[in-house]
Amino acid sequence: MQHEIDVRTLQKFDEQELQGLSDVLIDCVEGGASVSFMWPMTRSKALAFWRDAAASVARGERIVLAACDSTGTIVGTAQVVFAQPENQPHRADIAKMLVHRRARRLGVGAALLAAAERHALSSGKTLLVLDTASPDAERLYARQGWQLCGRIPDYALMPDGALCATTVFYKSLRGP
Ligand SMILES: CC(C)(COP(=O)(O)OP(=O)(O)OC[C@H]1O[C@@H](n2cnc3c(N)ncnc32)[C@H](O)[C@@H]1OP(=O)(O)O)[C@@H](O)C(=O)NCCC(=O)NCCS
């Protein structure tokens, strides 16, 4: 399946892309992912989030990746966030790694993560950091060579209001 997935960077964010990204975000939150939003998840919250992300892309602060299936439908997304203090010019965060439930376990997450790492490196970033509340995501990051730093209990809320931990990972992209 992975070869049928096209991962690309989004630049202008047309209406179809905003709606497609919102479909993915809404599906993930409705599926119980702890990715900043609480239930009830709404399209207006999702669209506002992606419009902010588009403005941030336009300011050069981040890259937003979209994974599209063979029909061109967005089934997953991830971000490389560059905006960092001036003493961390070599670092970026990976954020909002999201795959629609109907496209999971097909390699989309792995393809997005590999693309995010490639874009970070080609932008001069050699240290990547992320945190996740998802055991599925933890396995993905560990499989792609990310180093687990530790777990912070009660870090955030699940969409239903229950407290959840987050697990912090990093990956150095410097060669040996
Ligand atoms: C975490 C997440 C992004 C993973 O996306 P994904 O597209 O399912 O990831 P992959 O397909 O690359 O890998 C998932 C599993 O499918 C397996 N897989 C990949 N391709 C496969 C294939 N062709 N056939 C069978 N299994 C396959 C992988 O080995 C992996 O197995 P594991 O769960 O036992 O470790 C997704 O679960 C998600 O969006 N979760 C909700 C949002 C969230 O919490 N995101 C994390 C924020 S940091």
The ligand as an ORCA input file, in Angstrom:
! r2SCAN-3c Opt
* xyz 0 1
  C       0.136      6.719     15.236
  C      -0.418      6.699     13.817
  C      -0.027      8.014     13.140
  C       0.210      5.539     13.035
  O      -0.217      5.622     11.666
  P      -0.264      4.342     10.710
  O      -0.453      4.838      9.339
  O      -1.234      3.342     11.197
  O       1.226      3.775     10.887
  P       1.905      2.559     10.089
  O       0.925      1.933      9.160
  O       3.191      3.038      9.513
  O       2.249      1.540     11.268
  C       1.211      1.058     12.091
  C       1.272     -0.467     12.203
  O       0.900     -1.079     10.967
  C       1.891     -2.008     10.573
  N       1.924     -2.026      9.111
  C       2.447     -1.088      8.288
  N       2.261     -1.452      6.992
  C       1.599     -2.626      7.009
  C       1.111     -3.484      5.990
  N       1.283     -3.195      4.699
  N       0.463     -4.617      6.373
  C       0.303     -4.903      7.670
  N       0.738     -4.108      8.690
  C       1.374     -2.988      8.354
  C       3.161     -1.476     11.203
  O       4.134     -2.481     11.344
  C       2.634     -1.025     12.547
  O       2.487     -2.131     13.397
  P       2.395     -2.004     15.027
  O       1.212     -1.124     15.349
  O       2.186     -3.394     15.468
  O       3.659     -1.394     15.495
  C      -1.959      6.498     13.821
  O      -2.266      5.382     14.622
  C      -2.742      7.698     14.313
  O      -3.027      8.613     13.553
  N      -3.159      7.707     15.589
  C      -4.033      8.752     16.127
  C      -3.363     10.081     16.184
  C      -2.212     10.077     17.136
  O      -2.325      9.737     18.295
  N      -1.052     10.487     16.601
  C       0.186     10.553     17.340
  C       0.423     11.965     17.668
  S       2.150     12.165     18.138
*
